[in-house]
C-alpha cells in the first residue's frame, strides 16, 4: 500500500487536506457553562462542587469505590505508589515501552524501576515476563518479595495499558498475588477500556487515570487516583491536599503532604467532558472500524482490540514492516501535515534510566521499531 493512499484516506475521514492533528480535544457540551458557573461562584481553586462531582463521576464510570482528583496523572501515580507501600530504596516492576511519566513517578518515590518486556498483542506489561523475572530473582520473605541479587524489596508492579489496550490482567493479577506484590495500574490512557467487562484501573490495589490535553476526555491537565479501599482513598485525598487537618482556623498538618489538588476550574471542565464520554467512545470506535476495513489485508497492520477486551481506541496505531518503513511513513505523513507519531523510546535508552535492570525486551524492541500512532480525534 502506498503511503499516499493512507494520507488520502485520513484526509477524507477528517474532511481536511490541511493540518490534521494526532488527537485534538473536543468541546461539544457544557464546558463553557460549567466554567462560567465556577467563575461566578468564585470557587476556582481546590474547593468547589465540581471537584466532588468529578470524583463521583469517575468512580461510577470505572465502577470503583473511591476516586481522588489530582493535578495530573503523574502526580496521581506517585501518590498511588506511596499508598501501595513503595518506599525509597525499593524496586518496582514496570515496562520499558511506556511514556516516561510511568518511570518518573516510580523515581519520585525513591524507588527504582525494573523494566520487563511487553506482550506483542497488548503492547503492555507481559505477565510471563514478570513471572520469569520473579522465578529467577524473587524470594518471598517476611514483609514481602525481595530481589535475591540486589537485596531490595520488590514493592509494586505497574502495568501501563498502552493506548487504551488492556494488558492480560487475569494472568498478571495471578502472578502478583502469588508473590504478594501489589499492582498499581497506570490506566492513564485507558478511561473507557474494559477487560472481561471490568474497567481498567479496578484490578490493582490502586489505579490512576489522566486527563491531559490529548486524552479521550480532558480538563487541560488533571488526573484521578482510584481504589476499592475506602481508607486508602481517604489517605490519598489527605496527602494530595497538603495533609491539612480540619480546624476552624489553625493550620495543622500531620504528614508530609503535597499540593496535588485539582482546581475546581479544571474539575468543571472535566465534568462536562465526562458527560460526553459515551459519545466519544462510540465516535472513536466507528473511526477504528473504518481504519480496520481500510487496512484489511494490507502490509500495514492496524492494531485492534483483543477478544474479551473493549479498548477505548484513544490513540489508534498501525504497525509497519520494519524501522525503515516506519521512518518513511512518519516522514511522508508529517510532510503532508497529517500528524503521526512513533511509539516511545524504550525507557532504558534514556540517560537517567540506563542503569536500571532490563530483561531481553524481545517484543518491546520489535514494537519500538514498528508502531506509529495515526490521527485519532473525535470527528464532529
C-alpha positions as CSV (number, residue, x, y, z in Angstrom):
1,X,0.0,0.0,0.0
2,X,1.4,3.4,-1.0
3,X,1.7,5.9,1.8
4,X,-0.1,8.4,-0.4
5,X,-3.3,6.2,-0.2
6,X,-3.1,6.2,3.6
7,X,-2.8,10.0,3.7
8,X,-5.7,10.5,1.2
9,X,-7.9,8.1,3.3
10,X,-7.1,10.0,6.5
11,X,-7.8,13.4,4.8
12,X,-11.2,12.0,3.6
13,X,-12.1,10.7,7.1
14,X,-11.3,14.1,8.7
15,X,-12.6,16.1,5.7
16,X,-9.4,18.1,5.5
17,X,-6.4,18.5,3.2
18,X,-4.9,20.9,5.7
19,X,-3.3,20.2,9.1
20,X,-4.7,17.1,10.8
21,X,-3.7,16.7,14.4
22,X,-3.0,13.4,16.1
23,X,-5.7,13.9,18.8
24,X,-7.4,17.2,19.3
25,X,-9.7,17.9,22.3
26,X,-13.4,18.2,21.6
27,X,-15.6,20.6,23.5
28,X,-19.2,19.9,22.5
29,X,-21.2,20.0,25.7
30,X,-21.4,22.0,28.9
31,X,-17.8,23.1,29.2
32,X,-18.4,26.8,28.8
33,X,-21.5,26.7,31.1
34,X,-19.7,24.9,33.9
35,X,-16.6,27.1,33.7
36,X,-18.7,30.3,33.9
37,X,-20.6,28.7,36.8
38,X,-17.3,28.1,38.6
39,X,-16.1,31.7,38.0
40,X,-19.4,33.1,39.2
41,X,-19.2,31.1,42.3
42,X,-15.6,32.4,43.0
43,X,-14.6,28.8,44.0
44,X,-12.0,28.4,41.3
45,X,-9.2,26.7,43.3
46,X,-9.2,23.3,45.1
47,X,-12.5,23.7,47.0
48,X,-15.7,23.5,45.0
49,X,-18.7,21.4,44.0
50,X,-17.2,20.3,40.7
51,X,-14.2,18.6,42.3
52,X,-16.5,16.4,44.3
53,X,-18.8,15.8,41.3
54,X,-15.8,14.8,39.1
55,X,-14.6,12.3,41.7
56,X,-18.1,10.8,41.9
57,X,-18.5,10.6,38.1
58,X,-15.1,8.8,37.6
59,X,-15.9,6.4,40.4
60,X,-19.2,5.5,38.7
61,X,-17.7,5.2,35.2
62,X,-14.9,3.0,36.4
63,X,-17.0,1.0,38.8
64,X,-14.5,1.7,41.6
65,X,-15.5,2.7,45.2
66,X,-13.3,5.8,45.7
67,X,-11.8,8.4,43.4
68,X,-9.4,11.2,44.3
69,X,-8.9,14.1,41.9
70,X,-5.3,15.3,41.4
71,X,-3.5,17.9,39.3
72,X,-2.2,15.4,36.8
73,X,-1.8,11.7,36.2
74,X,1.9,11.6,37.0
75,X,1.3,13.1,40.5
76,X,-1.5,10.6,40.9
77,X,0.7,7.7,40.1
78,X,3.4,9.0,42.5
79,X,0.9,9.1,45.4
80,X,-0.7,5.8,44.4
81,X,2.7,4.1,44.7
82,X,3.2,5.6,48.1
83,X,-0.2,4.4,49.2
84,X,0.6,0.9,48.0
85,X,3.6,1.0,50.3
86,X,6.5,1.8,48.0
87,X,9.4,3.3,49.9
88,X,12.8,4.8,49.0
89,X,15.3,2.0,48.0
90,X,12.5,-0.4,46.8
91,X,12.2,-1.8,43.3
92,X,9.0,-1.5,41.2
93,X,8.3,-3.7,38.2
94,X,7.1,-2.0,35.1
95,X,7.5,-1.9,31.3
96,X,10.2,-0.2,29.3
97,X,7.7,0.5,26.5
98,X,5.8,3.3,28.1
99,X,5.5,7.1,28.4
100,X,8.3,8.5,30.6
101,X,5.8,9.5,33.3
102,X,5.5,5.9,34.4
103,X,9.2,5.6,35.2
104,X,9.4,9.2,36.6
105,X,6.6,8.5,39.1
106,X,8.5,5.5,40.4
107,X,11.6,7.5,40.7
108,X,9.8,10.3,42.6
109,X,9.1,7.8,45.4
110,X,12.8,7.0,45.7
111,X,12.3,3.5,44.2
112,X,14.0,2.1,41.1
113,X,12.1,0.8,38.1
114,X,12.7,-2.8,36.9
115,X,12.0,-2.8,33.1
116,X,10.4,-6.0,31.8
117,X,9.1,-7.0,28.4
118,X,5.7,-6.4,27.0
119,X,3.4,-8.8,25.2
120,X,3.3,-8.3,21.4
121,X,-0.5,-8.4,21.3
122,X,-1.3,-5.9,24.0
123,X,1.9,-3.7,23.9
124,X,1.6,-3.8,27.7
125,X,3.5,-5.5,30.5
126,X,3.8,-9.2,30.0
127,X,2.7,-11.5,32.8
128,X,5.1,-14.2,31.6
129,X,8.0,-11.7,31.7
130,X,7.0,-10.8,35.3
131,X,6.7,-14.4,36.3
132,X,10.1,-15.3,34.7
133,X,11.8,-12.4,36.5
134,X,10.3,-13.3,39.8
135,X,11.2,-17.0,39.5
136,X,14.8,-16.1,38.8
137,X,15.3,-13.2,41.2
138,X,12.4,-13.2,43.6
139,X,12.4,-14.5,47.2
140,X,9.4,-14.4,49.4
141,X,10.3,-13.3,52.9
142,X,8.5,-11.8,55.9
143,X,7.5,-8.4,54.7
144,X,7.2,-9.1,51.0
145,X,9.2,-10.3,48.0
146,X,12.8,-9.4,47.7
147,X,15.3,-9.4,44.8
148,X,17.9,-12.1,45.7
149,X,20.5,-10.3,43.6
150,X,20.1,-6.7,44.9
151,X,18.6,-7.4,48.3
152,X,15.9,-4.8,47.6
153,X,12.2,-5.2,48.2
154,X,10.1,-5.6,45.1
155,X,7.3,-3.3,46.4
156,X,4.9,-3.0,43.5
157,X,4.1,-3.9,39.9
158,X,2.9,-1.1,37.5
159,X,1.4,-2.2,34.2
160,X,0.5,0.5,31.7
161,X,-2.5,0.0,29.4
162,X,-0.8,1.2,26.1
163,X,-3.1,3.5,24.0
164,X,-6.1,2.1,26.0
165,X,-5.5,-1.6,25.2
166,X,-5.7,-3.6,28.5
167,X,-2.9,-5.9,29.4
168,X,-3.5,-9.6,30.2
169,X,-4.9,-8.7,33.6
170,X,-6.1,-12.2,34.8
171,X,-2.6,-13.6,34.4
172,X,-0.8,-10.6,35.8
173,X,-3.1,-10.5,38.9
174,X,-2.4,-14.2,39.5
175,X,1.4,-13.8,39.3
176,X,1.4,-10.8,41.6
177,X,-0.9,-12.4,44.1
178,X,1.4,-15.4,44.2
179,X,4.4,-13.2,45.0
180,X,2.4,-10.8,47.3
181,X,3.2,-7.8,45.1
182,X,0.5,-5.1,44.9
183,X,-0.5,-3.9,41.5
184,X,-0.8,-0.1,40.8
185,X,-2.4,0.3,37.3
186,X,-1.1,3.1,35.1
187,X,-4.5,3.5,33.5
188,X,-3.7,7.0,32.3
189,X,-4.6,6.2,28.7
190,X,-7.5,3.7,29.3
191,X,-10.6,5.6,30.6
192,X,-13.5,3.7,29.0
193,X,-11.5,0.5,28.4
194,X,-12.6,-2.9,29.8
195,X,-11.0,-6.3,30.4
196,X,-13.7,-9.0,30.6
197,X,-16.4,-6.5,31.3
198,X,-14.4,-4.9,34.2
199,X,-13.0,-1.4,33.9
200,X,-9.2,-0.9,33.8
201,X,-7.8,0.6,36.9
202,X,-10.0,-1.6,39.1
203,X,-7.8,-4.7,39.1
204,X,-5.0,-3.5,41.2
205,X,-4.7,-2.1,44.7
206,X,-5.0,1.4,43.1
207,X,-5.3,2.8,39.6
208,X,-4.6,6.2,38.0
209,X,-6.3,8.0,35.1
210,X,-5.0,11.0,33.2
211,X,-7.0,13.9,31.7
212,X,-4.1,15.6,29.9
213,X,-4.9,17.8,26.9
214,X,-4.6,14.9,24.5
215,X,-6.6,12.3,26.4
216,X,-10.0,10.9,25.5
217,X,-11.5,13.4,27.9
218,X,-9.5,16.4,29.1
219,X,-9.6,19.2,31.6
220,X,-6.3,20.7,30.4
221,X,-4.4,18.7,32.9
222,X,-5.7,16.6,35.7
223,X,-5.7,13.0,36.9
224,X,-7.6,10.6,39.2
225,X,-6.5,8.0,41.7
226,X,-9.0,5.2,42.1
227,X,-9.2,2.4,44.6
228,X,-11.7,0.0,46.1
229,X,-10.3,0.6,49.6
230,X,-12.0,3.4,51.4
231,X,-9.2,4.1,53.9
232,X,-6.6,4.3,51.1
233,X,-8.8,6.7,49.2
234,X,-9.2,8.9,52.3
235,X,-5.5,8.9,52.9
236,X,-4.9,9.7,49.2
237,X,-7.2,12.7,49.5
238,X,-5.5,13.9,52.6
239,X,-1.9,13.6,51.2
240,X,-2.8,15.3,48.0
241,X,-4.4,18.3,49.8
242,X,-1.2,19.2,51.8
243,X,-2.2,16.8,54.6
244,X,-4.2,19.6,56.2
245,X,-6.2,18.6,59.3
246,X,-9.6,20.2,59.6
247,X,-9.7,23.0,62.1
248,X,-11.8,26.2,62.5
249,X,-8.9,28.5,62.0
250,X,-5.5,26.9,62.7
251,X,-3.1,25.5,60.1
252,X,-2.5,21.9,61.2
253,X,-0.7,19.3,59.0
254,X,0.1,15.8,60.2
255,X,2.0,14.3,57.3
256,X,4.4,15.5,54.6
257,X,1.7,16.4,52.1
258,X,1.6,17.5,48.5
259,X,-0.2,20.3,46.8
260,X,-1.5,18.0,44.1
261,X,-5.2,19.2,44.3
262,X,-7.2,19.5,41.1
263,X,-8.6,23.1,40.9
264,X,-12.4,23.5,40.7
265,X,-12.0,25.2,37.3
266,X,-10.4,22.1,35.8
267,X,-12.9,19.8,37.5
268,X,-15.8,21.8,35.9
269,X,-14.3,21.2,32.5
270,X,-13.8,17.5,33.4
271,X,-17.4,17.1,34.4
272,X,-18.6,18.4,31.1
273,X,-16.2,16.1,29.2
274,X,-17.2,13.0,31.3
275,X,-20.8,13.7,30.3
276,X,-19.8,13.1,26.7
277,X,-17.6,10.1,27.3
278,X,-20.0,7.5,25.8
279,X,-20.4,9.6,22.7
280,X,-16.6,9.9,22.3
281,X,-16.1,6.2,22.8
282,X,-18.7,5.4,20.1
283,X,-17.3,8.0,17.7
284,X,-13.8,6.7,18.1
285,X,-14.9,3.1,17.7
286,X,-16.6,4.0,14.4
287,X,-13.3,5.5,13.2
288,X,-11.4,2.5,14.3
289,X,-13.7,0.2,12.3
290,X,-13.2,2.4,9.3
291,X,-9.5,2.1,9.7
292,X,-9.8,-1.7,10.2
293,X,-11.7,-2.0,6.9
294,X,-9.2,0.2,5.1
295,X,-6.1,-1.7,6.2
296,X,-7.6,-5.2,6.0
297,X,-5.2,-7.5,4.1
298,X,-2.6,-4.8,3.7
299,X,1.1,-4.8,4.6
300,X,0.4,-2.0,7.1
301,X,-1.3,-3.6,10.1
302,X,-4.0,-1.7,12.1
303,X,-3.8,-2.6,15.8
304,X,-7.1,-4.0,17.1
305,X,-8.5,-4.8,20.5
306,X,-8.3,-8.4,21.7
307,X,-11.1,-10.8,22.4
308,X,-12.6,-10.3,25.9
309,X,-11.5,-6.7,25.9
310,X,-13.0,-3.4,24.9
311,X,-10.4,-0.8,24.1
312,X,-11.3,2.9,24.2
313,X,-9.2,3.4,21.0
314,X,-7.7,6.6,22.5
315,X,-4.7,6.6,20.1
316,X,-5.0,4.4,17.1
317,X,-1.9,2.8,15.8
318,X,-0.5,0.9,12.9
319,X,2.4,-1.5,12.6
320,X,4.9,-1.0,9.8
321,X,7.1,-3.8,8.3
322,X,10.4,-2.5,9.9
323,X,12.2,0.6,11.2
324,X,13.0,1.8,7.7
325,X,9.3,1.6,6.6
326,X,8.3,3.3,9.9
327,X,10.6,6.2,9.4
328,X,9.5,6.6,5.8
329,X,5.8,6.6,6.8
330,X,6.4,9.2,9.5
331,X,8.1,11.5,7.1
332,X,5.5,11.1,4.4
333,X,2.5,11.7,6.7
334,X,4.0,14.6,8.6
335,X,5.2,16.3,5.4
336,X,1.6,16.1,4.3
337,X,0.5,17.9,7.5
338,X,-1.1,14.7,8.7
339,X,0.3,14.2,12.2
340,X,1.7,10.8,13.1
341,X,4.0,9.9,16.0
342,X,6.2,6.9,16.8
343,X,5.7,4.9,19.9
344,X,8.0,5.9,22.7
345,X,11.7,5.1,23.0
346,X,12.3,2.3,25.5
347,X,12.9,3.8,28.9
348,X,16.3,2.2,29.4
349,X,17.6,4.1,26.4
350,X,17.1,7.4,28.3
351,X,20.1,8.6,30.2
352,X,18.6,8.7,33.6
353,X,17.4,5.1,33.4
354,X,20.2,3.4,31.5
355,X,21.5,1.8,34.8
356,X,18.2,0.1,35.6
357,X,17.6,-3.7,35.2
358,X,16.0,-4.8,32.0
359,X,15.3,-8.2,30.6
360,X,15.6,-9.3,26.9
361,X,12.9,-6.9,25.7
362,X,12.2,-9.0,22.6
363,X,8.7,-7.7,21.9
364,X,9.4,-4.2,23.1
365,X,12.2,-3.7,20.6
366,X,10.1,-5.0,17.7
367,X,7.2,-2.7,18.7
368,X,9.5,0.3,19.2
369,X,10.7,0.0,15.7
370,X,7.3,-0.5,14.0
371,X,4.4,1.2,15.8
372,X,3.1,4.6,14.7
373,X,0.1,6.5,16.0
374,X,-2.2,7.9,13.4
375,X,-4.9,10.7,13.7
376,X,-7.5,9.5,16.2
377,X,-9.6,12.6,17.2
378,X,-13.3,12.5,17.7
379,X,-15.0,13.6,14.5
380,X,-17.8,16.2,14.7
